[in-house]
Amino acid sequence: MNRKIDKGALLNGLMLIAIGLLFLLDRLHIEDFGDLIRLYWPCIIILFGISHILRRESLWSGLWLVTVGVWLQIVHLHLFGLNFRNSWPLFLIALGSVLTLRAVLATPKENRSAE
């Protein structure tokens, strides 16, 4: 019996289980994940974006989630000296890049449904 597994749904389920376990261990005072969650919460958005990309029908929303998650992680950790105040132009560039890629790479059917 060959069942086709929805990779995106599988990844979403596993992520929720992992996040729930981290919160449970933190609440039971078995392990302290508070700092980990506070520092890397944008990675959750990135992982959900990856799961969208694995579902071929929601490629663009997945790409957008990954882009937003990466930007949030960079500014949250102040990598490269970036913060929310000085990096918002990068966010506009990322938005424009995703929209441009979608316009160039989307099939004619996808372009019609976006209008």
C-alpha positions as protocol buffer text, in pm:
chain_id: "A"
residue {
  index: 1
  type: MET
  ca { x: 0 y: 0 z: 0 }
}
residue {
  index: 2
  type: ASN
  ca { x: 157 y: 328 z: -116 }
}
residue {
  index: 3
  type: ARG
  ca { x: 22 y: 623 z: 76 }
}
residue {
  index: 4
  type: LYS
  ca { x: 133 y: 968 z: -20 }
}
residue {
  index: 5
  type: ILE
  ca { x: 244 y: 1165 z: 286 }
}
residue {
  index: 6
  type: ASP
  ca { x: 177 y: 1538 z: 295 }
}
residue {
  index: 7
  type: LYS
  ca { x: 528 y: 1659 z: 384 }
}
residue {
  index: 8
  type: GLY
  ca { x: 411 y: 2006 z: 478 }
}
residue {
  index: 9
  type: ALA
  ca { x: 143 y: 1878 z: 716 }
}
residue {
  index: 10
  type: LEU
  ca { x: 390 y: 1629 z: 864 }
}
residue {
  index: 11
  type: LEU
  ca { x: 646 y: 1904 z: 924 }
}
residue {
  index: 12
  type: ASN
  ca { x: 379 y: 2131 z: 1076 }
}
residue {
  index: 13
  type: GLY
  ca { x: 270 y: 1856 z: 1313 }
}
residue {
  index: 14
  type: LEU
  ca { x: 625 y: 1772 z: 1417 }
}
residue {
  index: 15
  type: MET
  ca { x: 705 y: 2140 z: 1473 }
}
residue {
  index: 16
  type: LEU
  ca { x: 401 y: 2186 z: 1695 }
}
residue {
  index: 17
  type: ILE
  ca { x: 493 y: 1876 z: 1894 }
}
residue {
  index: 18
  type: ALA
  ca { x: 852 y: 2003 z: 1938 }
}
residue {
  index: 19
  type: ILE
  ca { x: 739 y: 2352 z: 2039 }
}
residue {
  index: 20
  type: GLY
  ca { x: 486 y: 2204 z: 2280 }
}
residue {
  index: 21
  type: LEU
  ca { x: 753 y: 1981 z: 2434 }
}
residue {
  index: 22
  type: LEU
  ca { x: 986 y: 2278 z: 2481 }
}
residue {
  index: 23
  type: PHE
  ca { x: 713 y: 2478 z: 2653 }
}
residue {
  index: 24
  type: LEU
  ca { x: 614 y: 2178 z: 2868 }
}
residue {
  index: 25
  type: LEU
  ca { x: 972 y: 2114 z: 2981 }
}
residue {
  index: 26
  type: ASP
  ca { x: 1009 y: 2485 z: 3056 }
}
residue {
  index: 27
  type: ARG
  ca { x: 684 y: 2496 z: 3257 }
}
residue {
  index: 28
  type: LEU
  ca { x: 773 y: 2183 z: 3453 }
}
residue {
  index: 29
  type: HIS
  ca { x: 1112 y: 2340 z: 3536 }
}
residue {
  index: 30
  type: ILE
  ca { x: 1291 y: 2040 z: 3387 }
}
residue {
  index: 31
  type: GLU
  ca { x: 1482 y: 2257 z: 3142 }
}
residue {
  index: 32
  type: ASP
  ca { x: 1492 y: 2631 z: 3088 }
}
residue {
  index: 33
  type: PHE
  ca { x: 1406 y: 2712 z: 2727 }
}
residue {
  index: 34
  type: GLY
  ca { x: 1290 y: 3067 z: 2797 }
}
residue {
  index: 35
  type: ASP
  ca { x: 1604 y: 3230 z: 2659 }
}
residue {
  index: 36
  type: LEU
  ca { x: 1611 y: 2998 z: 2361 }
}
residue {
  index: 37
  type: ILE
  ca { x: 1251 y: 3081 z: 2272 }
}
residue {
  index: 38
  type: ARG
  ca { x: 1298 y: 3455 z: 2331 }
}
residue {
  index: 39
  type: LEU
  ca { x: 1605 y: 3466 z: 2105 }
}
residue {
  index: 40
  type: TYR
  ca { x: 1496 y: 3237 z: 1824 }
}
residue {
  index: 41
  type: TRP
  ca { x: 1116 y: 3272 z: 1799 }
}
residue {
  index: 42
  type: PRO
  ca { x: 1138 y: 3394 z: 1435 }
}
residue {
  index: 43
  type: CYS
  ca { x: 1273 y: 3050 z: 1343 }
}
residue {
  index: 44
  type: ILE
  ca { x: 922 y: 2919 z: 1404 }
}
residue {
  index: 45
  type: ILE
  ca { x: 799 y: 3144 z: 1121 }
}
residue {
  index: 46
  type: ILE
  ca { x: 1083 y: 3019 z: 900 }
}
residue {
  index: 47
  type: LEU
  ca { x: 993 y: 2655 z: 970 }
}
residue {
  index: 48
  type: PHE
  ca { x: 628 y: 2715 z: 886 }
}
residue {
  index: 49
  type: GLY
  ca { x: 743 y: 2884 z: 564 }
}
residue {
  index: 50
  type: ILE
  ca { x: 952 y: 2578 z: 477 }
}
residue {
  index: 51
  type: SER
  ca { x: 650 y: 2356 z: 534 }
}
residue {
  index: 52
  type: HIS
  ca { x: 451 y: 2576 z: 294 }
}
residue {
  index: 53
  type: ILE
  ca { x: 726 y: 2544 z: 35 }
}
residue {
  index: 54
  type: LEU
  ca { x: 713 y: 2165 z: 67 }
}
residue {
  index: 55
  type: ARG
  ca { x: 347 y: 2188 z: -30 }
}
residue {
  index: 56
  type: ARG
  ca { x: 396 y: 2289 z: -387 }
}
residue {
  index: 57
  type: GLU
  ca { x: 61 y: 2473 z: -406 }
}
residue {
  index: 58
  type: SER
  ca { x: 163 y: 2734 z: -148 }
}
residue {
  index: 59
  type: LEU
  ca { x: 518 y: 2804 z: -267 }
}
residue {
  index: 60
  type: TRP
  ca { x: 485 y: 3183 z: -268 }
}
residue {
  index: 61
  type: SER
  ca { x: 332 y: 3211 z: 78 }
}
residue {
  index: 62
  type: GLY
  ca { x: 609 y: 2982 z: 205 }
}
residue {
  index: 63
  type: LEU
  ca { x: 876 y: 3195 z: 42 }
}
residue {
  index: 64
  type: TRP
  ca { x: 720 y: 3502 z: 197 }
}
residue {
  index: 65
  type: LEU
  ca { x: 710 y: 3345 z: 545 }
}
residue {
  index: 66
  type: VAL
  ca { x: 1076 y: 3240 z: 517 }
}
residue {
  index: 67
  type: THR
  ca { x: 1174 y: 3591 z: 404 }
}
residue {
  index: 68
  type: VAL
  ca { x: 986 y: 3760 z: 689 }
}
residue {
  index: 69
  type: GLY
  ca { x: 1123 y: 3508 z: 941 }
}
residue {
  index: 70
  type: VAL
  ca { x: 1483 y: 3557 z: 828 }
}
residue {
  index: 71
  type: TRP
  ca { x: 1447 y: 3936 z: 844 }
}
residue {
  index: 72
  type: LEU
  ca { x: 1289 y: 3917 z: 1191 }
}
residue {
  index: 73
  type: GLN
  ca { x: 1564 y: 3684 z: 1315 }
}
residue {
  index: 74
  type: ILE
  ca { x: 1839 y: 3911 z: 1182 }
}
residue {
  index: 75
  type: VAL
  ca { x: 1695 y: 4224 z: 1342 }
}
residue {
  index: 76
  type: HIS
  ca { x: 1600 y: 4046 z: 1665 }
}
residue {
  index: 77
  type: LEU
  ca { x: 1959 y: 3927 z: 1714 }
}
residue {
  index: 78
  type: HIS
  ca { x: 2098 y: 4259 z: 1584 }
}
residue {
  index: 79
  type: LEU
  ca { x: 2314 y: 4076 z: 1331 }
}
residue {
  index: 80
  type: PHE
  ca { x: 2524 y: 4300 z: 1106 }
}
residue {
  index: 81
  type: GLY
  ca { x: 2425 y: 4594 z: 1330 }
}
residue {
  index: 82
  type: LEU
  ca { x: 2068 y: 4580 z: 1202 }
}
residue {
  index: 83
  type: ASN
  ca { x: 1758 y: 4653 z: 1407 }
}
residue {
  index: 84
  type: PHE
  ca { x: 1396 y: 4732 z: 1325 }
}
residue {
  index: 85
  type: ARG
  ca { x: 1467 y: 5102 z: 1288 }
}
residue {
  index: 86
  type: ASN
  ca { x: 1752 y: 5081 z: 1037 }
}
residue {
  index: 87
  type: SER
  ca { x: 1654 y: 4767 z: 844 }
}
residue {
  index: 88
  type: TRP
  ca { x: 1301 y: 4840 z: 725 }
}
residue {
  index: 89
  type: PRO
  ca { x: 1432 y: 4923 z: 373 }
}
residue {
  index: 90
  type: LEU
  ca { x: 1560 y: 4563 z: 355 }
}
residue {
  index: 91
  type: PHE
  ca { x: 1207 y: 4448 z: 430 }
}
residue {
  index: 92
  type: LEU
  ca { x: 1077 y: 4654 z: 135 }
}
residue {
  index: 93
  type: ILE
  ca { x: 1350 y: 4511 z: -88 }
}
residue {
  index: 94
  type: ALA
  ca { x: 1255 y: 4157 z: 20 }
}
residue {
  index: 95
  type: LEU
  ca { x: 886 y: 4224 z: -48 }
}
residue {
  index: 96
  type: GLY
  ca { x: 967 y: 4365 z: -390 }
}
residue {
  index: 97
  type: SER
  ca { x: 1194 y: 4069 z: -468 }
}
residue {
  index: 98
  type: VAL
  ca { x: 928 y: 3814 z: -380 }
}
residue {
  index: 99
  type: LEU
  ca { x: 664 y: 3998 z: -585 }
}
residue {
  index: 100
  type: THR
  ca { x: 905 y: 4030 z: -879 }
}
residue {
  index: 101
  type: LEU
  ca { x: 1002 y: 3662 z: -865 }
}
residue {
  index: 102
  type: ARG
  ca { x: 635 y: 3565 z: -853 }
}
residue {
  index: 103
  type: ALA
  ca { x: 555 y: 3780 z: -1156 }
}
residue {
  index: 104
  type: VAL
  ca { x: 849 y: 3641 z: -1355 }
}
residue {
  index: 105
  type: LEU
  ca { x: 827 y: 3275 z: -1254 }
}
residue {
  index: 106
  type: ALA
  ca { x: 454 y: 3221 z: -1207 }
}
residue {
  index: 107
  type: THR
  ca { x: 260 y: 3031 z: -1470 }
}
residue {
  index: 108
  type: PRO
  ca { x: -2 y: 3222 z: -1673 }
}
residue {
  index: 109
  type: LYS
  ca { x: -277 y: 3050 z: -1470 }
}
residue {
  index: 110
  type: GLU
  ca { x: -121 y: 3173 z: -1142 }
}
residue {
  index: 111
  type: ASN
  ca { x: -89 y: 3528 z: -1281 }
}
residue {
  index: 112
  type: ARG
  ca { x: -460 y: 3536 z: -1371 }
}
residue {
  index: 113
  type: SER
  ca { x: -568 y: 3417 z: -1027 }
}
residue {
  index: 114
  type: ALA
  ca { x: -351 y: 3682 z: -857 }
}
residue {
  index: 115
  type: GLU
  ca { x: -527 y: 3967 z: -1043 }
}
